[in-house]
């Protein structure tokens, strides 16, 4: 049996590599003859640069940046000389993992640090910049990034606002006096796996801000702020990007990258497929199953572009897709209706979340062996 492994990470528990190792261990225990081919995919979030380095010869570029609270940190991005491209992981400077639980507050956090990384690449003459979006601690609509690149957001008195979530509702105008001409020579691409708009019930604030420390009242205020940002941007630049699928990615950072840098949105699975040479592989070899994995499957990540991309890949090449997940929080039929062949939940329901996350590799190996026997 030939198996193609394209797992996502189990957030806080298993990397995609660890998933692959545990799955192979389970297959060996099953006694079923098999071979596997592992594809390291990315959703644009944590681990984006690790995926890039697996498939692209890059050097690491160190940068003095800022964390989501504006504190100085050392960070880095990757550079590929052959195609003069930089790869930037938003989570490295603006990610939730940089803050303690008590420090999370999307009214005061910003993507400014990611903007500093982009600025460094632009000043070095890079022509193509890929920004992996995910795990953002901010909900600033991308004004942090834009501010680092020379855009100023002004209040009704003409004073420059701090580029944070709390400033969004105060924006009256935007100036570009500090923006470098070099920015116009750069092609920017975002890589992410969600399709949410900028604002509204399915937008950045209402769907994701609670994970960043926002209360219900704060979520409402952030949503109003994103509406305000869009109004000012639309009036100044005569564009409407708020309803673009994915504009709400990373607290609206995707919207900001589109509005201020003209970014092109790339689906995470499409990007991963191109990066890894997966289409060429599938044209040369036949696989019996595609195995993918998600730490948790609920209504939110049911619509994940990465998962949808794997399902579509299976349909295009007539390969059944089996999804292994830590916890399944929607009916299995909902996934089967999307095109999944089968779903295997690995958690021990008699144990708590901490136990299941700590022992995910062991549970995955055991469930794999049991399933394939």
N, C-alpha and C positions, 0 to 999 in steps of 0.2 A: 504494500500500500504506500503510495507516494503522497506526502502531505506538505502543503504550502502553509507556512506559519506567518501570519501578518497580525500580531497582537498589538494592542495598545498597552500602555503601562497600567498597573493597578495603583492608583494614586496613593502614595504613602506606604506602599506595601511591596509591590514587585515592579521592577523595570521590565521592559519588553524582553531584554536578554534573559532575565531571571525567569520570566514566564516560559520562554523557549526551553531553557534548561530543565525546568520542572516538568514541562510537558513531555520532553524526550525521556526523562527519567520514568515517567508514568507509562509511556509506550513500551519501554524496555521491560517493565514489570508485567505488562499485559501478555507478553510472549507473542504478540502479533508481529509478523515480519513487516518492517516499515523503513522508509527513508524520509528525511525532511529537508526542506530548503527554507531558511529563515530570512524574511525581509524585515528590516528595521524601518518602520514607518514613523511618521511624526504627526502630531495634531497641532504643531506650532508652539506648544507650551513648553514646560520644563523638559529638557532633553533634546530640544531642537538642534542645538549645536553638536551634540553627540551623534545624532543621525547624519548631519552634514559631514562630519569628520570621517564617518565610516565609508562614505562614497566619493568624497571630494578631497583632493590633496590641498590642504589649507595650512596657513600659519595662524597662530594666535596673536592678536593685537591687544596689548594691555591698555586700559583707559582708566583715568581717574574720573569717576562718575558720582552719582548720588543715588541713595536708596529712596523708596517712596516717600519718606518723611523729610527728604532734603539733606540727609547726612552724608558726608563724603565716604565713598567706598572705592575699592579697586574692582574693576570689572574687565571684561574682555569681549571681543567678537572675533570671528574667523574671516580670513581673507584668502581668496583664490586668485593667484596672479594670472593664470591662463585666461580666465574670462573677466578679469578685473572686477570681481564681485565680492561684496562683503555680506556676511550672514550674521544677523543680530537677533538674539533671543531676548525679548522684552522682559521675561521673568528674571533675567540675570541682574537687572538694575531696578526694575519696577514690580517685582513679583511678591506675592503673598508670603513666600518662604523666607523673605528677608525681615519680616516683622513677627513679633510675638503676637499671640492672640489678643492681648490687651491693647496692643498698638494699632490694631486695624481700625481704620476710620476713613472711608472714602470721601469725606468732606475735606480732609486735610492732606491726603496722599496725592501723588502726582506721577506722571510718566516722564518728568523732566530728565531723569537719569538716562532713559532710553534715547531721548533726544540728543543728549551729549554724545552718546555712542555714534549715532547717525551723523552728527556734526563732525566728529573726528574722521569718519570715513569719507565724508564729502570733502573736507579740507585736504585729505591725502590724495584726492583725485579719483576715487572709486566711482565707476560709472553705473554699476548695478548693485542695488541694496535689497536684500531679502530680509524681512522682519517677521520672525515667528511670534505669533500673538497667542497668549494664553496665560492663565494663573496670575493675572494682573491684580495688584493691590489697589489700583486707582479706578475711579469712575469719572475721569476728567474730560472725556470726549476727545482726547488727543491734544488738548491745549498745552499740556506739559511738554510734549515732544515739540510742538510748533514753537513754543516759547524759547526752548533751547536753540532753535534754528533761526531765531531772529524775529518772530512774530510777537507783537505786543497786543494784549487784550485790555481794553480801557473801560473804565466805569463812566458814569454820567458826568463826572468832573474832569474826565480826561486823564485820570491817574491810572498807572499800570497796575493790573491785578495780579495777585499770586496765581499761578496756573494750577489750581486745585478744584475739586468738586464744588466747594462752597462758593467759588467765584463765578460759576457758570451763569447763575441768574442775574449777575450784576453787569455782564458784558453789554456794552453799548456800541462799541466799535472795535475795529482791528486795524493795526498799522503794520507795515512791512519794511520800515526804514532800516532795520538791522539784518534783513535777509540777504544772504550772499548770492551773487549771480551764479555761483557754481551749482547751487541747488537745482537750477533749471536744466542743468546738463546731466542730471542723474535720473535713472529709471528706478523706481521704487516698487517693490512687490510685497504684499502681505500674505502670510501663510497661516490659515486658521481653519477650524473645522465646524464653525457654527454659522447659522443663517439668520440670526436675530437682527431686527432693524435697530436703529439708534435709540428710539424711545417708544413709549406705549406699553401695553400690558405684556408684550413679548420682547421688550427692549432691554437695553443694557442694565438699567437700574432695577426694574421690577424682577428680572430673572436672575441676575447675578450679584447685585450689591449686598444682599444679606450675607453672602459668604465672605464679604470683605469688611464686615463689622457694622453694616448699616441697620438702623432701626426702621420700623415701618414708616415713621414720619420722615426720616432721612431719605428713604427710598423715593418717597413722593417728591421731596425737594430736589433730589438729584434728577429725577425725570423732568421736572419743570426746567431745571438748568440746561439739560440737553436740548429741550425744545427751544429754549432761548438761544443757545449756541447755533442751532440750525437756522433759526430765523435771521440772525445777524450774518451768518455765512452765506445764506441764500440771497439776501439782499445785496451783499457786497460783490459776490462772485457770479450771481445769476445761475446758480446750480441747485439741484435737489438730490442730495445723496442719502438722506435719512432713511429712506425705505429700501436702499440697496441691501440684498441678502448678505448678512455678515457685517453690516455697518456698526452693529453693536458689539462686535468682538472686542475683548479686553477693555471693557468699560467705555466703549466708543472710540478707542484708539484707532481702530480701522477706519472709522469715519474721518477722524482728524488727519490720518495719513492720506486718505483720498482727497479731502478738501484742500489741504495745504501743500501736499507733495505730489498730487496726481497719481497716487498709488493704484496699482492693478491688484485686484483680489485673486488669490490662487487658492483653490480647494486643497486641503491638506493631503487627501488621498491622491489627487491628480499630481501634486508636487512630489509626493513620495514615489509614485509609480515612475515618473520621469527620472527622478534622481537615482533610483535603484536599478533601472533598466528592466523593470518587471515585465513590460510588454514583450520585450525580446525573449525573455525566459519562457513566458507562456506560449509564445509562438514556436518554441523549440521543444518543450517538454509538456507532457500530460500529467496532471495531478488528479488524484481521486477526491480529495477534499481540501478546502481552504479552512484553516483554523484561525479564528481571531479571538480576541479577549478584551473584556472591559471589567474594571474593578466593580462598578455598579451600573446596572441598567435600569433607568427610570424614564419617565416621560421626557425629561430634558435631553439625555444623551441618546434616546431613541432616534433623535433627528441629527445626531452627530454626522458630519460629513465624512469622517474617517470610516465609521461603521457603514454608512450608506455607500461609500466608495468601494469597500470590500464586497458588499452585497452585489453591487452593480458589476464588479469584476467577475464574480462568480457566475452571474447571469450571462455576461458576454462570452465567457469561455466554457459555459455549461459545466461548472464545478460546484457541487453543493458546499454551502458555507455552514460550519459549525461554530457557534459562539460559546466560549467558556467565560463565565462571569463569577465574580465574588458573591454578589447579591443581585437577585432578580426581583425588582419591585414593580413590575408590570406583568400582566398575563403573558405566558409563553406564546400564545396565539398572536399577540400583537407583533412579535418579532417574526413569526412565521408568515404573517400577512405581508410583511416587508420583504420577504424573500429568503429568510434564514431557514436552512434545512432543519437544524435542531439547536437547542440551547441546553447547556449543562451548567448548573449552579453548584459552586464548589464549597460554599460555606457550611460549617457545622452549626445548625440552627439551635443546638443545645448550648452553644458557647457564646460569649459576648463578642462585640466587635473587635476589641483589643486582641483577643485570642485569635480570631479569624484573620486579622491583618498580619499578626506576628507569624502565624503558621501557614500563610497562603501558599507557599511553595510546596509544603508537605500535603496540604489539602488538594492542590491542583494535581500533583502527581498521583495521589490516591484515586481521585475522581476520573482522571484520564485512564488509568489502568482498568478501573471498574467499567467505564463506558465502552472502551474498545474491546474488552473481553466479550 
